[in-house]
Amino acid sequence: MLIGFFLGIIASLIGSFLFIKLFTSFDLSNGLETIKQYGYLGKVVTLGTVLDLLLFLFLLKRNKELMARGVVFAVIVLAITTLFI
């Protein structure tokens, strides 16, 4: 379950990075400051968790239910975190 949690967090970070790179004109360091300044950081993190859904489905297909639970726990932690951002 712990491995799934870390995989979920990493997948969310990668998803957020890909969103910034593909759908905005910002670079990573300047983009994060600008996105945080306008109050969109929580929304970017939320969009980054789309990769967690794919990871969750992949783990279920491979019969790794405990790792999939860790991914769900990571999504819950990220959702609570975005409430405070």
PyMOL Python script that loads the backbone (N, CA, C, O; Angstrom):
from pymol import cmd

cmd.read_pdbstr("""\
ATOM      1  N   MET A   1       0.820  -1.188   0.000  1.00  0.00           N
ATOM      2  CA  MET A   1       0.000   0.000   0.000  1.00  0.00           C
ATOM      3  C   MET A   1       0.868   1.258   0.000  1.00  0.00           C
ATOM      4  O   MET A   1       0.514   2.261  -0.618  1.00  0.00           O
ATOM      5  N   LEU A   2       1.985   1.200   0.684  1.00  0.00           N
ATOM      6  CA  LEU A   2       2.898   2.335   0.728  1.00  0.00           C
ATOM      7  C   LEU A   2       3.501   2.610  -0.651  1.00  0.00           C
ATOM      8  O   LEU A   2       3.664   3.765  -1.045  1.00  0.00           O
ATOM      9  N   ILE A   3       3.826   1.559  -1.368  1.00  0.00           N
ATOM     10  CA  ILE A   3       4.366   1.722  -2.723  1.00  0.00           C
ATOM     11  C   ILE A   3       3.327   2.378  -3.620  1.00  0.00           C
ATOM     12  O   ILE A   3       3.664   3.255  -4.416  1.00  0.00           O
ATOM     13  N   GLY A   4       2.078   1.970  -3.504  1.00  0.00           N
ATOM     14  CA  GLY A   4       1.002   2.568  -4.283  1.00  0.00           C
ATOM     15  C   GLY A   4       0.809   4.036  -3.945  1.00  0.00           C
ATOM     16  O   GLY A   4       0.527   4.852  -4.823  1.00  0.00           O
ATOM     17  N   PHE A   5       0.963   4.373  -2.659  1.00  0.00           N
ATOM     18  CA  PHE A   5       0.852   5.771  -2.249  1.00  0.00           C
ATOM     19  C   PHE A   5       1.927   6.612  -2.927  1.00  0.00           C
ATOM     20  O   PHE A   5       1.638   7.669  -3.488  1.00  0.00           O
ATOM     21  N   PHE A   6       3.167   6.136  -2.873  1.00  0.00           N
ATOM     22  CA  PHE A   6       4.253   6.891  -3.503  1.00  0.00           C
ATOM     23  C   PHE A   6       4.096   6.942  -5.017  1.00  0.00           C
ATOM     24  O   PHE A   6       4.399   7.964  -5.633  1.00  0.00           O
ATOM     25  N   LEU A   7       3.631   5.866  -5.619  1.00  0.00           N
ATOM     26  CA  LEU A   7       3.378   5.880  -7.061  1.00  0.00           C
ATOM     27  C   LEU A   7       2.286   6.887  -7.412  1.00  0.00           C
ATOM     28  O   LEU A   7       2.372   7.568  -8.434  1.00  0.00           O
ATOM     29  N   GLY A   8       1.272   6.981  -6.575  1.00  0.00           N
ATOM     30  CA  GLY A   8       0.200   7.941  -6.806  1.00  0.00           C
ATOM     31  C   GLY A   8       0.680   9.376  -6.714  1.00  0.00           C
ATOM     32  O   GLY A   8       0.291  10.215  -7.527  1.00  0.00           O
ATOM     33  N   ILE A   9       1.521   9.666  -5.732  1.00  0.00           N
ATOM     34  CA  ILE A   9       2.071  11.016  -5.591  1.00  0.00           C
ATOM     35  C   ILE A   9       2.964  11.354  -6.779  1.00  0.00           C
ATOM     36  O   ILE A   9       2.888  12.454  -7.325  1.00  0.00           O
ATOM     37  N   ILE A  10       3.806  10.410  -7.176  1.00  0.00           N
ATOM     38  CA  ILE A  10       4.707  10.639  -8.317  1.00  0.00           C
ATOM     39  C   ILE A  10       3.915  10.817  -9.602  1.00  0.00           C
ATOM     40  O   ILE A  10       4.242  11.686 -10.410  1.00  0.00           O
ATOM     41  N   ALA A  11       2.878  10.011  -9.806  1.00  0.00           N
ATOM     42  CA  ALA A  11       2.050  10.140 -11.005  1.00  0.00           C
ATOM     43  C   ALA A  11       1.357  11.498 -11.035  1.00  0.00           C
ATOM     44  O   ALA A  11       1.216  12.098 -12.100  1.00  0.00           O
ATOM     45  N   SER A  12       0.932  11.979  -9.895  1.00  0.00           N
ATOM     46  CA  SER A  12       0.298  13.297  -9.834  1.00  0.00           C
ATOM     47  C   SER A  12       1.293  14.409 -10.161  1.00  0.00           C
ATOM     48  O   SER A  12       0.954  15.357 -10.869  1.00  0.00           O
ATOM     49  N   LEU A  13       2.500  14.297  -9.657  1.00  0.00           N
ATOM     50  CA  LEU A  13       3.528  15.295  -9.967  1.00  0.00           C
ATOM     51  C   LEU A  13       3.875  15.287 -11.452  1.00  0.00           C
ATOM     52  O   LEU A  13       4.044  16.343 -12.062  1.00  0.00           O
ATOM     53  N   ILE A  14       3.979  14.103 -12.024  1.00  0.00           N
ATOM     54  CA  ILE A  14       4.264  13.999 -13.454  1.00  0.00           C
ATOM     55  C   ILE A  14       3.102  14.562 -14.270  1.00  0.00           C
ATOM     56  O   ILE A  14       3.322  15.249 -15.268  1.00  0.00           O
ATOM     57  N   GLY A  15       1.873  14.278 -13.854  1.00  0.00           N
ATOM     58  CA  GLY A  15       0.711  14.808 -14.550  1.00  0.00           C
ATOM     59  C   GLY A  15       0.643  16.328 -14.481  1.00  0.00           C
ATOM     60  O   GLY A  15       0.293  16.980 -15.465  1.00  0.00           O
ATOM     61  N   SER A  16       0.975  16.891 -13.329  1.00  0.00           N
ATOM     62  CA  SER A  16       0.992  18.350 -13.201  1.00  0.00           C
ATOM     63  C   SER A  16       2.081  18.956 -14.077  1.00  0.00           C
ATOM     64  O   SER A  16       1.865  19.982 -14.723  1.00  0.00           O
ATOM     65  N   PHE A  17       3.245  18.325 -14.099  1.00  0.00           N
ATOM     66  CA  PHE A  17       4.341  18.796 -14.947  1.00  0.00           C
ATOM     67  C   PHE A  17       3.938  18.749 -16.413  1.00  0.00           C
ATOM     68  O   PHE A  17       4.176  19.703 -17.154  1.00  0.00           O
ATOM     69  N   LEU A  18       3.327  17.641 -16.839  1.00  0.00           N
ATOM     70  CA  LEU A  18       2.911  17.527 -18.234  1.00  0.00           C
ATOM     71  C   LEU A  18       1.835  18.552 -18.589  1.00  0.00           C
ATOM     72  O   LEU A  18       1.837  19.094 -19.694  1.00  0.00           O
ATOM     73  N   PHE A  19       0.922  18.817 -17.664  1.00  0.00           N
ATOM     74  CA  PHE A  19      -0.098  19.826 -17.924  1.00  0.00           C
ATOM     75  C   PHE A  19       0.533  21.193 -18.126  1.00  0.00           C
ATOM     76  O   PHE A  19       0.158  21.920 -19.045  1.00  0.00           O
ATOM     77  N   ILE A  20       1.490  21.548 -17.270  1.00  0.00           N
ATOM     78  CA  ILE A  20       2.139  22.852 -17.401  1.00  0.00           C
ATOM     79  C   ILE A  20       2.914  22.932 -18.710  1.00  0.00           C
ATOM     80  O   ILE A  20       2.870  23.954 -19.395  1.00  0.00           O
ATOM     81  N   LYS A  21       3.615  21.873 -19.058  1.00  0.00           N
ATOM     82  CA  LYS A  21       4.434  21.892 -20.271  1.00  0.00           C
ATOM     83  C   LYS A  21       3.605  21.868 -21.549  1.00  0.00           C
ATOM     84  O   LYS A  21       3.936  22.559 -22.512  1.00  0.00           O
ATOM     85  N   LEU A  22       2.527  21.077 -21.570  1.00  0.00           N
ATOM     86  CA  LEU A  22       1.780  20.889 -22.809  1.00  0.00           C
ATOM     87  C   LEU A  22       0.686  21.934 -23.031  1.00  0.00           C
ATOM     88  O   LEU A  22       0.424  22.309 -24.174  1.00  0.00           O
ATOM     89  N   PHE A  23       0.056  22.401 -21.985  1.00  0.00           N
ATOM     90  CA  PHE A  23      -1.123  23.235 -22.158  1.00  0.00           C
ATOM     91  C   PHE A  23      -0.947  24.688 -21.729  1.00  0.00           C
ATOM     92  O   PHE A  23      -1.890  25.472 -21.833  1.00  0.00           O
ATOM     93  N   THR A  24       0.227  25.061 -21.254  1.00  0.00           N
ATOM     94  CA  THR A  24       0.486  26.454 -20.917  1.00  0.00           C
ATOM     95  C   THR A  24       1.759  26.900 -21.617  1.00  0.00           C
ATOM     96  O   THR A  24       2.532  26.080 -22.112  1.00  0.00           O
ATOM     97  N   SER A  25       1.966  28.196 -21.651  1.00  0.00           N
ATOM     98  CA  SER A  25       3.175  28.730 -22.291  1.00  0.00           C
ATOM     99  C   SER A  25       4.284  29.006 -21.280  1.00  0.00           C
ATOM    100  O   SER A  25       5.291  29.627 -21.620  1.00  0.00           O
ATOM    101  N   PHE A  26       4.105  28.548 -20.035  1.00  0.00           N
ATOM    102  CA  PHE A  26       5.089  28.793 -18.984  1.00  0.00           C
ATOM    103  C   PHE A  26       6.147  27.698 -18.975  1.00  0.00           C
ATOM    104  O   PHE A  26       5.906  26.573 -19.412  1.00  0.00           O
ATOM    105  N   ASP A  27       7.335  28.059 -18.462  1.00  0.00           N
ATOM    106  CA  ASP A  27       8.299  27.018 -18.141  1.00  0.00           C
ATOM    107  C   ASP A  27       8.021  26.583 -16.699  1.00  0.00           C
ATOM    108  O   ASP A  27       7.167  27.168 -16.034  1.00  0.00           O
ATOM    109  N   LEU A  28       8.720  25.581 -16.220  1.00  0.00           N
ATOM    110  CA  LEU A  28       8.348  24.976 -14.936  1.00  0.00           C
ATOM    111  C   LEU A  28       8.538  25.922 -13.758  1.00  0.00           C
ATOM    112  O   LEU A  28       7.609  26.100 -12.970  1.00  0.00           O
ATOM    113  N   SER A  29       9.704  26.531 -13.611  1.00  0.00           N
ATOM    114  CA  SER A  29       9.957  27.365 -12.425  1.00  0.00           C
ATOM    115  C   SER A  29       9.145  28.658 -12.472  1.00  0.00           C
ATOM    116  O   SER A  29       8.531  29.038 -11.475  1.00  0.00           O
ATOM    117  N   ASN A  30       9.136  29.326 -13.602  1.00  0.00           N
ATOM    118  CA  ASN A  30       8.362  30.563 -13.731  1.00  0.00           C
ATOM    119  C   ASN A  30       6.866  30.261 -13.722  1.00  0.00           C
ATOM    120  O   ASN A  30       6.082  31.031 -13.167  1.00  0.00           O
ATOM    121  N   GLY A  31       6.474  29.168 -14.320  1.00  0.00           N
ATOM    122  CA  GLY A  31       5.066  28.805 -14.395  1.00  0.00           C
ATOM    123  C   GLY A  31       4.458  28.502 -13.042  1.00  0.00           C
ATOM    124  O   GLY A  31       3.327  28.906 -12.769  1.00  0.00           O
ATOM    125  N   LEU A  32       5.188  27.799 -12.188  1.00  0.00           N
ATOM    126  CA  LEU A  32       4.665  27.477 -10.857  1.00  0.00           C
ATOM    127  C   LEU A  32       4.449  28.728 -10.023  1.00  0.00           C
ATOM    128  O   LEU A  32       3.458  28.833  -9.300  1.00  0.00           O
ATOM    129  N   GLU A  33       5.369  29.674 -10.121  1.00  0.00           N
ATOM    130  CA  GLU A  33       5.205  30.920  -9.366  1.00  0.00           C
ATOM    131  C   GLU A  33       4.004  31.710  -9.875  1.00  0.00           C
ATOM    132  O   GLU A  33       3.227  32.249  -9.086  1.00  0.00           O
ATOM    133  N   THR A  34       3.859  31.774 -11.183  1.00  0.00           N
ATOM    134  CA  THR A  34       2.741  32.512 -11.763  1.00  0.00           C
ATOM    135  C   THR A  34       1.416  31.832 -11.456  1.00  0.00           C
ATOM    136  O   THR A  34       0.441  32.499 -11.111  1.00  0.00           O
ATOM    137  N   ILE A  35       1.374  30.515 -11.578  1.00  0.00           N
ATOM    138  CA  ILE A  35       0.152  29.767 -11.293  1.00  0.00           C
ATOM    139  C   ILE A  35      -0.214  29.894  -9.818  1.00  0.00           C
ATOM    140  O   ILE A  35      -1.389  30.030  -9.477  1.00  0.00           O
ATOM    141  N   LYS A  36       0.780  29.848  -8.952  1.00  0.00           N
ATOM    142  CA  LYS A  36       0.522  30.010  -7.515  1.00  0.00           C
ATOM    143  C   LYS A  36       0.054  31.428  -7.204  1.00  0.00           C
ATOM    144  O   LYS A  36      -0.807  31.626  -6.347  1.00  0.00           O
ATOM    145  N   GLN A  37       0.618  32.415  -7.899  1.00  0.00           N
ATOM    146  CA  GLN A  37       0.251  33.808  -7.679  1.00  0.00           C
ATOM    147  C   GLN A  37      -1.218  34.046  -8.031  1.00  0.00           C
ATOM    148  O   GLN A  37      -1.911  34.777  -7.322  1.00  0.00           O
ATOM    149  N   TYR A  38      -1.696  33.443  -9.109  1.00  0.00           N
ATOM    150  CA  TYR A  38      -3.085  33.623  -9.517  1.00  0.00           C
ATOM    151  C   TYR A  38      -4.040  32.669  -8.803  1.00  0.00           C
ATOM    152  O   TYR A  38      -5.252  32.757  -9.002  1.00  0.00           O
ATOM    153  N   GLY A  39      -3.528  31.769  -7.984  1.00  0.00           N
ATOM    154  CA  GLY A  39      -4.377  30.878  -7.206  1.00  0.00           C
ATOM    155  C   GLY A  39      -4.845  29.640  -7.955  1.00  0.00           C
ATOM    156  O   GLY A  39      -5.859  29.044  -7.593  1.00  0.00           O
ATOM    157  N   TYR A  40      -4.123  29.252  -8.982  1.00  0.00           N
ATOM    158  CA  TYR A  40      -4.509  28.090  -9.782  1.00  0.00           C
ATOM    159  C   TYR A  40      -3.725  26.830  -9.440  1.00  0.00           C
ATOM    160  O   TYR A  40      -3.895  25.811 -10.109  1.00  0.00           O
ATOM    161  N   LEU A  41      -2.884  26.867  -8.433  1.00  0.00           N
ATOM    162  CA  LEU A  41      -2.024  25.721  -8.133  1.00  0.00           C
ATOM    163  C   LEU A  41      -2.841  24.499  -7.733  1.00  0.00           C
ATOM    164  O   LEU A  41      -2.520  23.384  -8.143  1.00  0.00           O
ATOM    165  N   GLY A  42      -3.878  24.687  -6.949  1.00  0.00           N
ATOM    166  CA  GLY A  42      -4.738  23.564  -6.565  1.00  0.00           C
ATOM    167  C   GLY A  42      -5.411  22.933  -7.768  1.00  0.00           C
ATOM    168  O   GLY A  42      -5.567  21.713  -7.826  1.00  0.00           O
ATOM    169  N   LYS A  43      -5.808  23.746  -8.720  1.00  0.00           N
ATOM    170  CA  LYS A  43      -6.457  23.224  -9.923  1.00  0.00           C
ATOM    171  C   LYS A  43      -5.477  22.453 -10.792  1.00  0.00           C
ATOM    172  O   LYS A  43      -5.842  21.445 -11.398  1.00  0.00           O
ATOM    173  N   VAL A  44      -4.238  22.918 -10.858  1.00  0.00           N
ATOM    174  CA  VAL A  44      -3.219  22.204 -11.636  1.00  0.00           C
ATOM    175  C   VAL A  44      -2.901  20.861 -10.997  1.00  0.00           C
ATOM    176  O   VAL A  44      -2.733  19.867 -11.703  1.00  0.00           O
ATOM    177  N   VAL A  45      -2.816  20.818  -9.672  1.00  0.00           N
ATOM    178  CA  VAL A  45      -2.570  19.552  -8.976  1.00  0.00           C
ATOM    179  C   VAL A  45      -3.740  18.602  -9.197  1.00  0.00           C
ATOM    180  O   VAL A  45      -3.545  17.400  -9.383  1.00  0.00           O
ATOM    181  N   THR A  46      -4.955  19.143  -9.177  1.00  0.00           N
ATOM    182  CA  THR A  46      -6.131  18.316  -9.411  1.00  0.00           C
ATOM    183  C   THR A  46      -6.129  17.742 -10.817  1.00  0.00           C
ATOM    184  O   THR A  46      -6.456  16.570 -11.006  1.00  0.00           O
ATOM    185  N   LEU A  47      -5.768  18.538 -11.795  1.00  0.00           N
ATOM    186  CA  LEU A  47      -5.678  18.026 -13.165  1.00  0.00           C
ATOM    187  C   LEU A  47      -4.545  17.014 -13.310  1.00  0.00           C
ATOM    188  O   LEU A  47      -4.621  16.109 -14.141  1.00  0.00           O
ATOM    189  N   GLY A  48      -3.510  17.163 -12.513  1.00  0.00           N
ATOM    190  CA  GLY A  48      -2.399  16.219 -12.553  1.00  0.00           C
ATOM    191  C   GLY A  48      -2.767  14.846 -12.029  1.00  0.00           C
ATOM    192  O   GLY A  48      -2.100  13.862 -12.350  1.00  0.00           O
ATOM    193  N   THR A  49      -3.817  14.763 -11.229  1.00  0.00           N
ATOM    194  CA  THR A  49      -4.216  13.468 -10.683  1.00  0.00           C
ATOM    195  C   THR A  49      -4.967  12.596 -11.684  1.00  0.00           C
ATOM    196  O   THR A  49      -5.366  11.480 -11.350  1.00  0.00           O
ATOM    197  N   VAL A  50      -5.162  13.084 -12.892  1.00  0.00           N
ATOM    198  CA  VAL A  50      -5.788  12.249 -13.930  1.00  0.00           C
ATOM    199  C   VAL A  50      -4.916  11.018 -14.205  1.00  0.00           C
ATOM    200  O   VAL A  50      -5.436   9.941 -14.497  1.00  0.00           O
ATOM    201  N   LEU A  51      -3.610  11.178 -14.114  1.00  0.00           N
ATOM    202  CA  LEU A  51      -2.717  10.031 -14.310  1.00  0.00           C
ATOM    203  C   LEU A  51      -2.905   8.984 -13.220  1.00  0.00           C
ATOM    204  O   LEU A  51      -2.648   7.802 -13.445  1.00  0.00           O
ATOM    205  N   ASP A  52      -3.351   9.408 -12.043  1.00  0.00           N
ATOM    206  CA  ASP A  52      -3.619   8.448 -10.974  1.00  0.00           C
ATOM    207  C   ASP A  52      -4.749   7.502 -11.352  1.00  0.00           C
ATOM    208  O   ASP A  52      -4.734   6.329 -10.979  1.00  0.00           O
ATOM    209  N   LEU A  53      -5.719   8.009 -12.086  1.00  0.00           N
ATOM    210  CA  LEU A  53      -6.810   7.147 -12.547  1.00  0.00           C
ATOM    211  C   LEU A  53      -6.276   6.055 -13.470  1.00  0.00           C
ATOM    212  O   LEU A  53      -6.653   4.889 -13.347  1.00  0.00           O
ATOM    213  N   LEU A  54      -5.408   6.435 -14.381  1.00  0.00           N
ATOM    214  CA  LEU A  54      -4.807   5.445 -15.276  1.00  0.00           C
ATOM    215  C   LEU A  54      -3.952   4.442 -14.512  1.00  0.00           C
ATOM    216  O   LEU A  54      -3.979   3.245 -14.801  1.00  0.00           O
ATOM    217  N   LEU A  55      -3.202   4.929 -13.545  1.00  0.00           N
ATOM    218  CA  LEU A  55      -2.382   4.048 -12.714  1.00  0.00           C
ATOM    219  C   LEU A  55      -3.249   3.102 -11.907  1.00  0.00           C
ATOM    220  O   LEU A  55      -2.929   1.920 -11.779  1.00  0.00           O
ATOM    221  N   PHE A  56      -4.354   3.615 -11.357  1.00  0.00           N
ATOM    222  CA  PHE A  56      -5.283   2.796 -10.587  1.00  0.00           C
ATOM    223  C   PHE A  56      -5.855   1.666 -11.452  1.00  0.00           C
ATOM    224  O   PHE A  56      -5.885   0.512 -11.025  1.00  0.00           O
ATOM    225  N   LEU A  57      -6.303   1.997 -12.652  1.00  0.00           N
ATOM    226  CA  LEU A  57      -6.860   0.976 -13.544  1.00  0.00           C
ATOM    227  C   LEU A  57      -5.803  -0.047 -13.959  1.00  0.00           C
ATOM    228  O   LEU A  57      -6.097  -1.236 -14.075  1.00  0.00           O
ATOM    229  N   PHE A  58      -4.569   0.421 -14.184  1.00  0.00           N
ATOM    230  CA  PHE A  58      -3.479  -0.490 -14.535  1.00  0.00           C
ATOM    231  C   PHE A  58      -3.191  -1.462 -13.396  1.00  0.00           C
ATOM    232  O   PHE A  58      -2.998  -2.656 -13.629  1.00  0.00           O
ATOM    233  N   LEU A  59      -3.162  -0.956 -12.171  1.00  0.00           N
ATOM    234  CA  LEU A  59      -2.875  -1.820 -11.021  1.00  0.00           C
ATOM    235  C   LEU A  59      -4.006  -2.817 -10.783  1.00  0.00           C
ATOM    236  O   LEU A  59      -3.746  -3.959 -10.402  1.00  0.00           O
ATOM    237  N   LEU A  60      -5.241  -2.412 -10.996  1.00  0.00           N
ATOM    238  CA  LEU A  60      -6.347  -3.357 -10.853  1.00  0.00           C
ATOM    239  C   LEU A  60      -6.294  -4.450 -11.911  1.00  0.00           C
ATOM    240  O   LEU A  60      -6.610  -5.609 -11.640  1.00  0.00           O
ATOM    241  N   LYS A  61      -5.893  -4.072 -13.110  1.00  0.00           N
ATOM    242  CA  LYS A  61      -5.785  -5.065 -14.182  1.00  0.00           C
ATOM    243  C   LYS A  61      -4.691  -6.093 -13.876  1.00  0.00           C
ATOM    244  O   LYS A  61      -4.803  -7.256 -14.264  1.00  0.00           O
ATOM    245  N   ARG A  62      -3.642  -5.665 -13.184  1.00  0.00           N
ATOM    246  CA  ARG A  62      -2.533  -6.550 -12.798  1.00  0.00           C
ATOM    247  C   ARG A  62      -2.776  -7.263 -11.470  1.00  0.00           C
ATOM    248  O   ARG A  62      -1.877  -7.934 -10.964  1.00  0.00           O
ATOM    249  N   ASN A  63      -3.978  -7.132 -10.895  1.00  0.00           N
ATOM    250  CA  ASN A  63      -4.350  -7.755  -9.621  1.00  0.00           C
ATOM    251  C   ASN A  63      -3.462  -7.298  -8.458  1.00  0.00           C
ATOM    252  O   ASN A  63      -3.067  -8.103  -7.615  1.00  0.00           O
ATOM    253  N   LYS A  64      -3.161  -6.027  -8.425  1.00  0.00           N
ATOM    254  CA  LYS A  64      -2.386  -5.414  -7.335  1.00  0.00           C
ATOM    255  C   LYS A  64      -3.321  -4.517  -6.534  1.00  0.00           C
ATOM    256  O   LYS A  64      -3.202  -3.292  -6.567  1.00  0.00           O
ATOM    257  N   GLU A  65      -4.255  -5.142  -5.812  1.00  0.00           N
ATOM    258  CA  GLU A  65      -5.299  -4.390  -5.132  1.00  0.00           C
ATOM    259  C   GLU A  65      -4.751  -3.511  -4.012  1.00  0.00           C
ATOM    260  O   GLU A  65      -5.235  -2.397  -3.814  1.00  0.00           O
ATOM    261  N   LEU A  66      -3.761  -3.989  -3.286  1.00  0.00           N
ATOM    262  CA  LEU A  66      -3.209  -3.178  -2.193  1.00  0.00           C
ATOM    263  C   LEU A  66      -2.487  -1.942  -2.718  1.00  0.00           C
ATOM    264  O   LEU A  66      -2.580  -0.866  -2.128  1.00  0.00           O
ATOM    265  N   MET A  67      -1.773  -2.095  -3.819  1.00  0.00           N
ATOM    266  CA  MET A  67      -1.121  -0.934  -4.417  1.00  0.00           C
ATOM    267  C   MET A  67      -2.164   0.041  -4.953  1.00  0.00           C
ATOM    268  O   MET A  67      -1.973   1.255  -4.877  1.00  0.00           O
ATOM    269  N   ALA A  68      -3.260  -0.476  -5.491  1.00  0.00           N
ATOM    270  CA  ALA A  68      -4.341   0.385  -5.974  1.00  0.00           C
ATOM    271  C   ALA A  68      -4.973   1.152  -4.817  1.00  0.00           C
ATOM    272  O   ALA A  68      -5.355   2.311  -4.981  1.00  0.00           O
ATOM    273  N   ARG A  69      -5.086   0.519  -3.647  1.00  0.00           N
ATOM    274  CA  ARG A  69      -5.592   1.222  -2.467  1.00  0.00           C
ATOM    275  C   ARG A  69      -4.660   2.366  -2.078  1.00  0.00           C
ATOM    276  O   ARG A  69      -5.115   3.428  -1.655  1.00  0.00           O
ATOM    277  N   GLY A  70      -3.360   2.144  -2.222  1.00  0.00           N
ATOM    278  CA  GLY A  70      -2.392   3.203  -1.941  1.00  0.00           C
ATOM    279  C   GLY A  70      -2.560   4.385  -2.877  1.00  0.00           C
ATOM    280  O   GLY A  70      -2.398   5.534  -2.466  1.00  0.00           O
ATOM    281  N   VAL A  71      -2.886   4.109  -4.140  1.00  0.00           N
ATOM    282  CA  VAL A  71      -3.127   5.187  -5.106  1.00  0.00           C
ATOM    283  C   VAL A  71      -4.369   5.973  -4.699  1.00  0.00           C
ATOM    284  O   VAL A  71      -4.378   7.201  -4.774  1.00  0.00           O
ATOM    285  N   VAL A  72      -5.411   5.274  -4.271  1.00  0.00           N
ATOM    286  CA  VAL A  72      -6.626   5.955  -3.811  1.00  0.00           C
ATOM    287  C   VAL A  72      -6.323   6.807  -2.586  1.00  0.00           C
ATOM    288  O   VAL A  72      -6.825   7.925  -2.471  1.00  0.00           O
ATOM    289  N   PHE A  73      -5.514   6.297  -1.678  1.00  0.00           N
ATOM    290  CA  PHE A  73      -5.122   7.063  -0.497  1.00  0.00           C
ATOM    291  C   PHE A  73      -4.339   8.306  -0.905  1.00  0.00           C
ATOM    292  O   PHE A  73      -4.522   9.370  -0.315  1.00  0.00           O
ATOM    293  N   ALA A  74      -3.463   8.184  -1.914  1.00  0.00           N
ATOM    294  CA  ALA A  74      -2.709   9.339  -2.400  1.00  0.00           C
ATOM    295  C   ALA A  74      -3.651  10.392  -2.981  1.00  0.00           C
ATOM    296  O   ALA A  74      -3.437  11.589  -2.784  1.00  0.00           O
ATOM    297  N   VAL A  75      -4.683   9.961  -3.690  1.00  0.00           N
ATOM    298  CA  VAL A  75      -5.647  10.911  -4.250  1.00  0.00           C
ATOM    299  C   VAL A  75      -6.401  11.623  -3.128  1.00  0.00           C
ATOM    300  O   VAL A  75      -6.663  12.822  -3.219  1.00  0.00           O
ATOM    301  N   ILE A  76      -6.748  10.892  -2.077  1.00  0.00           N
ATOM    302  CA  ILE A  76      -7.435  11.508  -0.943  1.00  0.00           C
ATOM    303  C   ILE A  76      -6.532  12.540  -0.267  1.00  0.00           C
ATOM    304  O   ILE A  76      -6.982  13.636   0.068  1.00  0.00           O
ATOM    305  N   VAL A  77      -5.270  12.191  -0.068  1.00  0.00           N
ATOM    306  CA  VAL A  77      -4.322  13.128   0.550  1.00  0.00           C
ATOM    307  C   VAL A  77      -4.134  14.361  -0.334  1.00  0.00           C
ATOM    308  O   VAL A  77      -4.070  15.482   0.171  1.00  0.00           O
ATOM    309  N   LEU A  78      -4.046  14.163  -1.637  1.00  0.00           N
ATOM    310  CA  LEU A  78      -3.898  15.302  -2.538  1.00  0.00           C
ATOM    311  C   LEU A  78      -5.154  16.168  -2.556  1.00  0.00           C
ATOM    312  O   LEU A  78      -5.061  17.392  -2.651  1.00  0.00           O
ATOM    313  N   ALA A  79      -6.310  15.551  -2.467  1.00  0.00           N
ATOM    314  CA  ALA A  79      -7.565  16.327  -2.431  1.00  0.00           C
ATOM    315  C   ALA A  79      -7.636  17.188  -1.177  1.00  0.00           C
ATOM    316  O   ALA A  79      -8.039  18.350  -1.241  1.00  0.00           O
ATOM    317  N   ILE A  80      -7.252  16.628  -0.051  1.00  0.00           N
ATOM    318  CA  ILE A  80      -7.247  17.412   1.198  1.00  0.00           C
ATOM    319  C   ILE A  80      -6.197  18.509   1.122  1.00  0.00           C
ATOM    320  O   ILE A  80      -6.417  19.614   1.618  1.00  0.00           O
ATOM    321  N   THR A  81      -5.060  18.213   0.506  1.00  0.00           N
ATOM    322  CA  THR A  81      -4.002  19.213   0.371  1.00  0.00           C
ATOM    323  C   THR A  81      -4.452  20.370  -0.510  1.00  0.00           C
ATOM    324  O   THR A  81      -4.155  21.526  -0.207  1.00  0.00           O
ATOM    325  N   THR A  82      -5.161  20.078  -1.591  1.00  0.00           N
ATOM    326  CA  THR A  82      -5.601  21.156  -2.478  1.00  0.00           C
ATOM    327  C   THR A  82      -6.654  22.043  -1.823  1.00  0.00           C
ATOM    328  O   THR A  82      -6.852  23.180  -2.249  1.00  0.00           O
ATOM    329  N   LEU A  83      -7.328  21.542  -0.801  1.00  0.00           N
ATOM    330  CA  LEU A  83      -8.265  22.399  -0.078  1.00  0.00           C
ATOM    331  C   LEU A  83      -7.546  23.519   0.664  1.00  0.00           C
ATOM    332  O   LEU A  83      -8.093  24.606   0.851  1.00  0.00           O
ATOM    333  N   PHE A  84      -6.319  23.242   1.083  1.00  0.00           N
ATOM    334  CA  PHE A  84      -5.562  24.224   1.863  1.00  0.00           C
ATOM    335  C   PHE A  84      -4.614  25.075   1.024  1.00  0.00           C
ATOM    336  O   PHE A  84      -3.989  25.997   1.550  1.00  0.00           O
ATOM    337  N   ILE A  85      -4.498  24.789  -0.250  1.00  0.00           N
ATOM    338  CA  ILE A  85      -3.592  25.573  -1.114  1.00  0.00           C
ATOM    339  C   ILE A  85      -4.277  26.844  -1.552  1.00  0.00           C
ATOM    340  O   ILE A  85      -3.689  27.642  -2.282  1.00  0.00           O
TER     341      ILE A  85
END
""", "prot")
cmd.dss("prot")
cmd.show_as("cartoon", "prot")
cmd.util.cbc("prot")
cmd.orient("prot")
